[in-house]
């Protein structure tokens, strides 16, 4: 149950946005930022210390394709302060275009690095989304692996639109510095668009389900280099993005990646990452 809270908007003023100076790269109608993991973490640390809002948008090849036909997804990405390449095929496409992004910054990797930062600085985090069982498991893992990271509160993602204001009040009054969200689109985008200013949280990220599956040190990639047991799964994880890249670039259909180069067009609707 959510405790009774004061009316929304009475405790925290809307935060100013964090200035962003990263080089911008136009890719398939979206603006991405040429930032490394270190760049993102440095900016996140500054935003939390200065109490300024910083919204990260993560783009994989599926979102790059679908944003052109999904106005809500496109709007959520356009309103993000920093948009990062959450997939190696996106980096490859930027290189083909001639405006290379420096590296892939995976959303789950960013979550673990943010937890490490919170553990070092004593920041408070709020967990929103997933089922109660998954949410509780992630909370327990965070407390085990990052003991100096303060858990400001948590809430599963199964609530109605009528309950949104109450959930936003709980998050606002928790005093959290970082909000981790795990709700499927478009619910996540709608909730954040309606309430992000009122909640007064400097930053949000994603990845609760993956955090439950992984250990304290993050995802285990040992199988991908021949030392783990799940080599088949890792091989699929590596090959699938390559297949998607070739499928997106195989025939003309929707979005031109670059006008100044030989045109590469994205066509097929791909499943979104729901983390």
SEKE-966795 format. One line per 10 residues: their letters; for each residue x, y negated, z negated of C-alpha. Coordinates in Angstrom, 2 decimals, padded with zeros to 5 digits, always signed. Layout:
// residues N
A) X,Y,Z ~ ...;
//
This chain:
// residues 275
XXXXXXXXXX) +000.00,+000.00,+000.00 ~ +001.09,-003.57,+000.70 ~ +001.02,-005.85,-002.31 ~ -000.98,-009.08,-002.27 ~ +001.10,-011.97,-000.95 ~ +000.80,-015.73,-000.54 ~ -000.69,-017.11,+002.70 ~ +001.62,-016.92,+005.67 ~ +003.61,-020.08,+006.35 ~ +003.86,-021.39,+002.76;
XXXXXXXXXX) +007.20,-019.90,+001.70 ~ +009.69,-020.10,+004.56 ~ +009.96,-022.71,+007.30 ~ +010.58,-021.55,+010.86 ~ +014.29,-021.04,+011.45 ~ +016.26,-022.95,+014.05 ~ +017.63,-020.80,+016.84 ~ +021.29,-019.83,+016.82 ~ +023.24,-021.56,+019.62 ~ +024.58,-019.09,+022.19;
XXXXXXXXXX) +027.51,-019.89,+024.50 ~ +028.16,-016.53,+026.17 ~ +028.54,-016.42,+029.95 ~ +025.21,-015.64,+031.61 ~ +024.74,-012.99,+034.29 ~ +021.64,-012.87,+036.51 ~ +020.64,-009.30,+037.24 ~ +017.38,-008.22,+038.91 ~ +015.58,-011.35,+037.75 ~ +016.79,-011.17,+034.15;
XXXXXXXXXX) +019.48,-013.14,+032.35 ~ +021.99,-011.01,+030.47 ~ +024.88,-012.22,+028.33 ~ +028.49,-011.22,+028.84 ~ +029.15,-010.29,+025.22 ~ +031.02,-007.42,+023.59 ~ +030.02,-005.61,+020.42 ~ +032.52,-007.77,+018.51 ~ +030.97,-010.92,+020.00 ~ +027.47,-009.82,+018.99;
XXXXXXXXXX) +028.48,-008.97,+015.43 ~ +030.38,-012.23,+014.99 ~ +027.34,-014.21,+016.15 ~ +025.04,-012.13,+013.93 ~ +027.20,-012.81,+010.88 ~ +027.15,-016.54,+011.61 ~ +023.36,-016.54,+012.12 ~ +022.72,-014.84,+008.79 ~ +025.09,-017.10,+006.88 ~ +023.62,-020.23,+008.50;
XXXXXXXXXX) +020.01,-018.98,+008.21 ~ +019.35,-019.35,+011.92 ~ +017.20,-017.08,+014.02 ~ +018.99,-014.69,+016.37 ~ +016.95,-012.25,+018.47 ~ +018.79,-009.52,+020.36 ~ +017.25,-008.09,+023.53 ~ +018.53,-004.74,+024.77 ~ +018.28,-003.84,+028.47 ~ +018.80,-000.37,+029.90;
XXXXXXXXXX) +018.24,+000.58,+033.53 ~ +014.58,+001.48,+032.89 ~ +013.81,-001.91,+031.38 ~ +015.69,-003.62,+034.18 ~ +013.40,-001.91,+036.68 ~ +010.15,-002.29,+034.76 ~ +010.54,-005.91,+033.62 ~ +009.55,-007.14,+037.07 ~ +006.13,-005.50,+036.81 ~ +005.57,-005.75,+033.04;
XXXXXXXXXX) +005.00,-009.41,+032.07 ~ +005.06,-008.65,+028.33 ~ +008.40,-006.86,+028.53 ~ +009.86,-009.62,+030.71 ~ +008.58,-012.31,+028.35 ~ +010.10,-010.60,+025.30 ~ +013.48,-010.39,+027.04 ~ +013.35,-013.97,+028.29 ~ +012.65,-015.18,+024.75 ~ +015.55,-013.21,+023.26;
XXXXXXXXXX) +018.55,-015.33,+022.30 ~ +021.07,-012.72,+023.45 ~ +020.32,-009.98,+026.01 ~ +022.85,-007.13,+026.07 ~ +023.47,-004.19,+028.40 ~ +022.13,-001.15,+026.53 ~ +023.23,+001.26,+029.24 ~ +026.30,+001.88,+031.38 ~ +024.35,+001.75,+034.68 ~ +023.51,-001.89,+033.90;
XXXXXXXXXX) +027.23,-002.60,+033.55 ~ +027.90,-000.81,+036.85 ~ +025.26,-002.88,+038.64 ~ +026.78,-006.09,+037.29 ~ +030.15,-005.02,+038.70 ~ +028.62,-004.25,+042.09 ~ +027.09,-007.72,+042.08 ~ +030.46,-009.30,+041.32 ~ +029.54,-010.71,+037.90 ~ +030.77,-007.93,+035.61;
XXXXXXXXXX) +029.47,-007.55,+032.08 ~ +032.33,-006.70,+029.70 ~ +030.89,-003.53,+028.20 ~ +027.84,-001.53,+027.20 ~ +026.44,-002.47,+023.78 ~ +024.07,+000.32,+022.77 ~ +021.20,-000.60,+020.48 ~ +021.83,+002.26,+018.06 ~ +025.55,+001.41,+017.88 ~ +024.64,-002.20,+017.15;
XXXXXXXXXX) +022.33,-001.06,+014.36 ~ +025.12,+000.89,+012.65 ~ +027.53,-002.00,+012.97 ~ +024.91,-004.34,+011.51 ~ +024.48,-001.96,+008.59 ~ +028.24,-001.96,+008.08 ~ +028.15,-005.75,+008.12 ~ +025.28,-005.77,+005.62 ~ +027.23,-003.38,+003.42 ~ +030.28,-005.66,+003.49;
XXXXXXXXXX) +028.35,-008.89,+002.91 ~ +025.58,-007.62,+000.63 ~ +022.87,-008.57,+003.13 ~ +019.29,-007.36,+002.64 ~ +017.48,-005.33,+005.30 ~ +013.82,-004.51,+005.91 ~ +012.74,-001.35,+007.75 ~ +009.56,-001.67,+009.81 ~ +008.11,+001.10,+011.93 ~ +008.12,+004.83,+012.65;
XXXXXXXXXX) +006.14,+007.23,+010.48 ~ +006.29,+007.07,+006.71 ~ +008.43,+010.22,+006.65 ~ +010.97,+008.86,+009.13 ~ +011.00,+005.44,+007.49 ~ +011.62,+006.96,+004.05 ~ +014.37,+009.22,+005.43 ~ +016.16,+006.26,+007.02 ~ +015.86,+004.25,+003.79 ~ +017.41,+007.12,+001.83;
XXXXXXXXXX) +020.22,+007.47,+004.36 ~ +021.00,+003.76,+004.24 ~ +021.15,+003.81,+000.45 ~ +023.46,+006.82,+000.61 ~ +025.76,+005.60,+003.37 ~ +025.72,+001.84,+002.74 ~ +025.32,+001.43,-001.04 ~ +026.11,-002.30,-001.05 ~ +023.46,-002.99,+001.60 ~ +020.33,-004.18,-000.19;
XXXXXXXXXX) +017.02,-002.62,+000.88 ~ +014.56,-005.52,+000.72 ~ +011.57,-003.38,+001.66 ~ +010.10,-001.00,+004.16 ~ +006.81,-000.28,+005.93 ~ +005.73,+002.37,+008.43 ~ +004.58,+001.22,+011.86 ~ +001.02,+002.51,+011.65 ~ -001.05,-000.55,+010.90 ~ -003.86,-002.30,+012.74;
XXXXXXXXXX) -003.82,-005.72,+014.35 ~ -005.99,-006.95,+011.47 ~ -003.22,-005.96,+009.04 ~ -000.42,-007.74,+010.92 ~ -000.59,-010.96,+008.88 ~ -000.28,-008.97,+005.64 ~ +002.71,-007.03,+006.99 ~ +004.35,-010.28,+008.13 ~ +003.84,-011.75,+004.65 ~ +005.47,-008.71,+003.07;
XXXXXXXXXX) +008.50,-009.07,+005.33 ~ +008.74,-012.82,+004.75 ~ +008.48,-012.55,+000.98 ~ +011.02,-009.72,+000.83 ~ +013.87,-012.17,+001.46 ~ +015.42,-009.86,+004.07 ~ +018.29,-011.03,+006.25 ~ +017.87,-008.35,+008.94 ~ +014.69,-006.71,+010.20 ~ +015.03,-003.29,+011.85;
XXXXXXXXXX) +012.00,-002.49,+014.03 ~ +010.89,+000.88,+015.41 ~ +007.57,+000.49,+017.20 ~ +006.71,+001.50,+020.74 ~ +006.17,-001.18,+023.35 ~ +004.09,-003.26,+023.71 ~ +003.23,-003.26,+019.98 ~ +006.75,-004.28,+018.96 ~ +006.87,-007.16,+021.44 ~ +003.37,-008.37,+020.51;
XXXXXXXXXX) +004.05,-008.26,+016.78 ~ +007.37,-010.09,+017.03 ~ +005.96,-012.69,+019.41 ~ +003.10,-013.45,+017.02 ~ +004.97,-013.44,+013.73 ~ +008.74,-013.83,+014.18 ~ +008.72,-017.56,+013.43 ~ +006.53,-017.21,+010.36 ~ +008.54,-014.30,+008.92 ~ +011.69,-016.45,+008.72;
XXXXXXXXXX) +014.08,-013.52,+009.22 ~ +017.39,-014.49,+010.87 ~ +017.64,-011.36,+012.97 ~ +016.01,-008.13,+014.04 ~ +017.30,-004.97,+015.66 ~ +016.06,-001.46,+016.41 ~ +016.91,+002.25,+016.09 ~ +015.25,+003.84,+013.02 ~ +014.48,+007.16,+014.69 ~ +018.04,+007.56,+015.97;
XXXXXXXXXX) +019.40,+006.61,+012.54 ~ +017.46,+009.46,+010.99 ~ +018.96,+011.96,+013.43 ~ +022.53,+010.69,+013.08 ~ +024.93,+010.75,+010.16 ~ +026.51,+007.91,+008.22 ~ +029.10,+007.36,+010.94 ~ +026.51,+006.99,+013.68 ~ +025.79,+009.22,+016.70 ~ +028.03,+012.25,+017.12;
XXXXXXXXXX) +029.68,+012.12,+020.55 ~ +032.09,+015.00,+019.88 ~ +030.08,+017.36,+022.08 ~ +030.55,+015.07,+025.05 ~ +034.31,+015.56,+024.96 ~ +034.22,+019.31,+024.43 ~ +034.39,+019.65,+020.64 ~ +030.70,+019.88,+019.70 ~ +028.04,+022.54,+020.05 ~ +025.53,+020.55,+022.10;
XXXXXXXXXX) +027.58,+020.16,+025.26 ~ +024.56,+020.70,+027.46 ~ +022.59,+017.95,+025.76 ~ +025.52,+015.54,+025.96 ~ +026.09,+016.40,+029.60 ~ +022.46,+015.57,+030.29 ~ +022.82,+012.32,+028.35 ~ +025.75,+011.31,+030.56 ~ +024.33,+012.53,+033.87 ~ +020.80,+011.14,+033.44;
XXXXXXXXXX) +021.84,+007.44,+033.62 ~ +023.90,+008.21,+036.73 ~ +020.88,+009.82,+038.36 ~ +018.77,+006.80,+037.43 ~ +021.30,+004.42,+038.92 ~ +021.34,+006.23,+042.27 ~ +017.56,+006.62,+042.23 ~ +017.14,+002.87,+041.64 ~ +019.55,+001.96,+044.41 ~ +018.54,+004.59,+046.94;
XXXXXXXXXX) +015.89,+002.76,+048.98 ~ +014.44,-000.74,+049.38 ~ +011.36,-001.42,+047.29 ~ +011.22,-004.09,+044.57 ~ +014.00,-006.26,+043.15 ~ +017.20,-007.44,+044.82 ~ +020.14,-007.26,+042.46 ~ +022.15,-009.85,+044.37 ~ +021.49,-012.11,+047.32 ~ +025.15,-012.80,+048.05;
XXXXXXXXXX) +026.11,-009.13,+048.33 ~ +024.69,-006.21,+050.33 ~ +021.22,-005.85,+048.83 ~ +020.61,-003.15,+046.26 ~ +016.96,-002.80,+045.37 ~ +015.38,-001.21,+042.31 ~ +012.23,+000.78,+042.87 ~ +011.07,+003.59,+040.62 ~ +009.20,+003.03,+037.34 ~ +011.21,+004.70,+034.62;
XXXXX) +010.23,+005.66,+031.06 ~ +011.15,+003.02,+028.49 ~ +013.29,+003.69,+025.43 ~ +010.75,+003.60,+022.61 ~ +013.22,+003.34,+019.71;
//
